[in-house]
Amino acid sequence: MLRTAFLGLLLATSAAAASAREPAFVPVLRENFPDAFVMEEAPGSFIAYATNSGENVPMAVSRDLINWTVLKDPDGSRADAMPTLAPWVEAGRTWAPEVMKVGQDYLLYYTARWRGQNRQCLGVAASKSARGPFVDTSTEPFLCQVELGGSIDAHPFRDRDGQLYVYWKADGNHIGQRSRIWGAKLTPDGRRLAGQPVDVGLTDEDDWEQRVIEAPTMIRTPEGLVMLYSGGFFGWNDDQRLSPYAMNWARCAGPLGPCKDAGPKPILYSYSDPRGSGCLSGPGHQSVFRAGGGTFISFHGWDLTRGCRKRGDARFLYVAPFGWENGRPAIAPSLRPEERAERG
């Protein structure tokens, strides 16, 4: 009953904002928190992990998905889910963490730069707690396609039969090649590949993607398997009106594909309408999760002014109800804090 009421409150908050012609998308956390991954830590309690911002893996927590607090240590410094890096990792480049509970352990899949290799690669660290400390003592990456430019943006997925998979981007654009999405089965403990990597069939061929696709997210929908992904340049140059980063989706015949783009245009993208539905710049690197009997999507977007101009170099966290409508993904107006400061 409480979980149903919780979901109803969230949806009512979102709908009320939309009916009042407030911005369609409002950050729930106005601190730099890029590439966020959100999951339910315990019933009615949520935790998010992000790309390094001083800490290797910063964390934020919430009781309602609306109001978020960055976790801090007793001395007031921001907490780090993985305070000690694996021997192979170069400090300062720990990106795109995602966490899955497997048995009694929490596994953190992350991207980091391999010392001396000039490649971003994938690691996996373990902890008994969702808040860490996550530990990886490996001397080499969990997975790295060196010849394809490296491997980034690991996404673990548990299918309905219990089989574990991991998906990632082959970082081809790092070496002047095309970027592609790959996948593989995982062993039951989630720590090793259980088969050869498979190219799932997605490529960066649409104009809006600018020869970059990344950040895969596999989900099951009423019509089968769907992969969400992001594409385009993630940044926001000073001479650009808005960031070109955006989100799209593909239908997949099976857990390892083949997957096929569902359309040539993204489903969530930058826009500027300061007097109507507001502004959004560079939405992407999504995660999809269950909460209170419903489904939600998180993503980041760049900090901007009320006039839809670039403010700084921070990417904020957004959370919105997510569903399936008329055979397509549907993203509702986002949740929003109960109180928020006016922005200039």
N, C-alpha and C positions, 0 to 999 in steps of 0.2 A: 504493500500500500504506500509506504514512504517513497519507494523507488518510483512508483507511478506518479505520485504527487511531485516529486523532484523533476521528472521529465516534463510534466505539464507546466511547471513554473518556468523552465528554460524556454520552452516553445512559446509560452505567452509573452515572455520578455522580448523574444525575437520579433514576434508578430506585432507587438505594441510599438516597437521602434520603427518598424516598416510603415505602419499605418500613420505614424506621426511625421512621416517624410524625413526622418533622420537618415544619416548615411546608412547605406545598406550594410557596410562592413566597418566595424570599429574594433580596434585592438583590445584584447583583454589583458595584455601585459605590455606596458610602454617602456620596456627596457630591451636592450639588444639581446635577442634570443632567437638566432637564426636556425633554420633546419630542424625545428622542434619536432619531437616525437612525444605523443601523449598517450598514457594508458591509465587504467584504473588500478591504483595501488591496493585499495581495499574497498569494500562496498561504500560508495558515497565519498571516496577520497581519491584524488588524482595526482599524478606526478608527470612532469614533462622534463625531457633532456634536450640539450641544445649543443650546437657547435661551439668550440672553445671561444671564450671571451675573457682571457686571463686564466681561468680555470680550464682544465682539459675537457671536462664534461660538466657544465653548470646544470643545476636542477631548479625547478619551480614546482610549487604544490598548490592545490586548490581543493575546497570542499564542495564547490558548486559549479565549476567550470567558468564562472563569471569573474570571480575575484582571485587573483593569483599572487603568490609571494615567492620571491627567489629565496631558496634555502640558504641559510648562513650557519657558520660554525659558531661555537660559543664566544669566540673572540671578535665576532662581528664580520669576519671576512666571508665571502661567498663560498659555499660548500662545493666540493669537487667530488663527483661520483667515482672518478678514476684518478686519484691523486698521484699515483706512481705509474709511469709509462713503461710499456714493454721494452726490452733491450733493443728491438729493431726500430723503434719509433723515434723520429726527430721531433723535438719539442716544438710546440706552438702551432701545429697543424693537425689537430684532432677534430674531425668533422662528422656531422650527420649520424649521431648515435641512435640506435634503435634497440629496444629491450624486449625479450620474451622470457617468460618463466617456463623452464623445462625441468620437470621433476621438482626437486627441492631447491634448485638453483635458479637465479636470474642470470641470463646471458646478455651481455652488451656487445652488439656488433657495431664496429666503428671504422671510420676511414682515417688513415694517418700517412704521413710521408715516411717512406722507407729510407733509412740512413744510407747515404752514398749512392742511391739508385735513381734519384730524380724521378720517382714514381710515387703516386698515391696508391695505397694498397689497403686491404681489409684485415682487421683483427677481431678477435672475440675474447672478451674478458668475463669472469664469473664472480658472483657474489651470493651470499645467503640472504641479502636484503636488497630491496628495490632501490635503496638509497646508497648502496655501496658500503665499503669500498670495493669496486670491481678490480679484479686482478688478472693480468695477462703476463705470464712469465716466458712466453714464446720468444725464441731468438729470430724467428722469421714470421712474415705475415701468415694469417689464416688462408688468404687467397690473394694472388696478384698475377694478372695477365700482363707481364712486363712487355711482351712483344706487341700488345695492343694498346700500349700507352699507360697501363695501370688499371686498377679496379677501384671504384668508389661507390658510395651510397648503398651499403648493404641493407636489405630489407628481409627479415625472417617472416615466414608465413606457415601457419599450421592449417592444413586442409581438413575437411570434415571427417576423413578417415584416420586422422591423427598423424599422417605423414608430414614431416617438416621439410620445408624448402627455403632456399635463400636466393634472392635476386639482387642484381647489381648492374652498374653501368661500366662497360669497357670504355676507358677514358681516351678514346681515339683522338678527340680534338686536341689533346695535349701534345700529340705528335703529328698533327696535320692530317689525320685520318677521320673517317666517319665515327660517330659515337653510336653504340648499340647497347641494348639491354640483354643480359644473360641471366640464366637461372640454373639451379642444380638441386638435387635431393640432398638432404642432410641426414646424418646418422641419428638414431633416436635420442642421443644426448645433446644434439644440436651443435657439436663442437668440431665436426669434420664433414667433408663432402662424402656422400654415399654413391656418387656417380659422376660421370663426366659433365663438365659445364655444357649448357645448351644455349645457343643463340635463339631467343624466343621469337625473333622475326620483326622486331620494331627497329626502324632506322630513322635518321634525322632528315627526312626528305622534304617535309613541308616547309614553305618559305618562312613561316613564323618561328620555326625551331632554330634557324640560324646555325644549322649543323651541330646542334647540341640537344640531346635528350638525356634525362637522368632522373634520379629520385623515384624509382619504381615502387608502387604500392599495389599488391595483389589483394583482391577482395572477392567474395562470393555474393552474387546478387540473385534476385528471383529468376533471372534469365541466364545464369551461369557465371563463369569466371570473367572478371574485368580487371585490367591493370590501369591504374592511374599513373601518370608520370608528368614531369615538368620539362620544360624546354626553353631555348633561347638564352641569351646572355643574362646571367643572374643579377648583374650589377645595374648601376644607374649612373651613367656618365653625366657630367655637368651640362653637356650640350644636348642632352635628351629631354624631351618633354616628360616622359615616363619610362620606367624600366620595361624592356621587352619580355621579361620572364613571365611565363604563363603555365597553365595546367591543362592537360588533355587526357583522353582515355582510349582504351583499346579493348576489343573483345578477344578472349583467348579460348582456343578449342580445348585446352587442357592446362594443367599446372605448369607445364614447360612449353606451352604454345602449341601450334603457332598462334601468335597474337597479331591482330590487324587493327590499324587505326580506325576508329569509328567515325572520324570526320576530319577534314583538313584544317579546321579552325579550333582553337582552344575553348574549353568550357568555362575557364576562369582566367581573366586577363586584366591588364591595367586599363583604367578608364578615368576620365576627368569630367565631373558634373558637380561642381561645388555648390550650386544652388538647388540641386535635386537630390540624387542618390549618393552624392559624395564623391570620394576619390579612392583609388586603389592603385598601388604601384608595385609591380613585380611579385604578384601572389604565386606561391608555389612551395615546393618541398613539403608535401602534405603527409599527414598520417590519418588513418581512419580507425575509430574505436567505438566500442559500445559503452553506454552509460545510462542507467535508469530505465532500461528497456528500450532505449532508442539508439540511433547511430549518429555519430558526429564526425566532423572533419576538422583538423587543425592545419594551418598553413602560416607562412610568414609573409609580410609585406613591408616595404620600405617606409621609414618615418617621413611624413610629408606635412606641409603646412595646410591650413584651411583652404588656401587657394590652389591646392594640388601641385605645389612646387617642392623640390627637394629640400629637406631640412638638414639632414645629416647622414651618417653612415650606419645607422642602426636599423635592424629589421625586427619588427614587432610580431608578437604572437596573436593570431586570430583563431577563434573557434566558432563553428557554425553547424546547425543541424544538417544532416546529409541523408539522402534517400534515393529512391529509384522511381522515376515518373515517366510514363510513356516511352519506356524502353531506353531511357537515358539517365545518367547521374543527375541529381538535383541538389543544389546547394541553396539553403534558405538564408535570409538575412542573418548576420552573425549575432552571437551573444555579445553582451556589452556590460561593462562594470556598472554597478548601481550608482556610483558617483565617479565622475571623471573631471579632470581639470579642463578648462577651456583652452583650446590650442590657438596660437596666433597664426 
